[in-house]
Amino acid sequence: MADSDYSQKDFIGEQVKHEDVVTITRVRSDRVFYRQFIRDPNQAKTSGHPRWYGDKFDLKDDQTWTEHDEVHHVPFTTKKGRQLTVTISGWKQMLMRGTKNYKMNNHPFTLLQIVVRDQERNSIWKPMWLIVIGSRRDELSLVDCYQCYRQRYDMEHLFRFGKQRLLMTSYLTPDVHHEENWFKLTLLSYVNLWAARKLAVVLPRDWEQYLKTNKSIKITPSLVQRDFSRIITTLGTFAKFPKRRGFSSGRIKGYKKAPRTRHDVIKKGSKKSTENLKAP
């Protein structure tokens, strides 16, 4: 699952190379897609390049929309007891424009429109558009795709907490394997916070008066982390105390470490000064 920044062909074109990956991304409401062109077998072949794209499908122009291939209505109740209905409409075998490096005409996808309505059938939010692409996308129903994408909001909170509190992106190393191990370590620390949530005690700061007065406060990962030093001391450990083993002999004489692989520095383009653009 990803947001609309990852709905471009340079990202999706790499994901479709993996057979067991299904990518669900949100798209902007001003995108333009195309129906897959189906050639009439009785029509005589013409010279020139074969046609790949069919009718235009403009998301901001409902006059270009064709009849949807599938639709589902899913009722649900919010935390405040509000009754809402989610209408999921799907168009299959859709295409987006490709490039020389990414032949997107060979990778059709399913386009979803998500509309949330209240009991009076009024739309309460702007329609949300999703694309589901991958060779195994048909194994997922439209409802499954929508529910999977809803998990992205929980994942965004995880990334935010991990970057701010668990040092998820603070470990700098040129080795990708080491970076992946560090990322897994931060996830394990998050699991420990979740496992210790029932043992944590709310420790409000001096300025957090709402935590002092509210007895039914929900224990968040931040609150568990604040009290985790006390929790970890009550558990004990089976590890033995370290023993001094003397001084290391160091590297063997004559050993020469291989130099690190050098990579080109990626520089962002500098903005041109407005003074140089002025007419003399």
Number of C-alpha atoms within 10 A of each C-alpha: 18 17 15 15 11 16 19 13 17 14 12 19 19 10 16 17 12 11 10 12 14 20 22 26 21 20 21 15 16 10 12 15 18 21 20 21 15 10 13 8 7 6 7 8 10 7 6 6 6 9 10 15 17 15 13 15 20 16 18 13 11 9 9 13 16 12 9 13 11 13 14 14 13 11 13 12 10 8 7 6 8 10 13 20 17 19 19 21 20 22 19 18 15 22 25 21 14 16 11 6 9 16 13 19 18 12 19 19 24 20 23 26 20 18 19 20 17 14 10 7 10 11 15 11 10 10 13 15 21 25 21 26 24 21 18 13 18 14 9 13 13 22 17 11 20 19 11 13 19 12 11 15 12 10 13 12 11 15 15 12 16 18 14 12 14 18 13 19 14 11 10 10 10 9 8 10 10 13 17 10 11 19 17 13 14 18 17 12 14 18 13 15 21 15 11 16 19 10 13 19 15 17 13 13 9 8 8 10 10 10 16 14 9 9 9 7 11 11 14 13 20 12 17 23 21 15 18 19 10 13 16 11 9 8 8 8 8 6 6 6 6 6 6 6 6 6 6 6 6 6 9 7 6 6 7 8 7 6 6 7 6 6 6 5 6 6 6 6 6 6 6 8 8 7 8 8 8 7 5 5
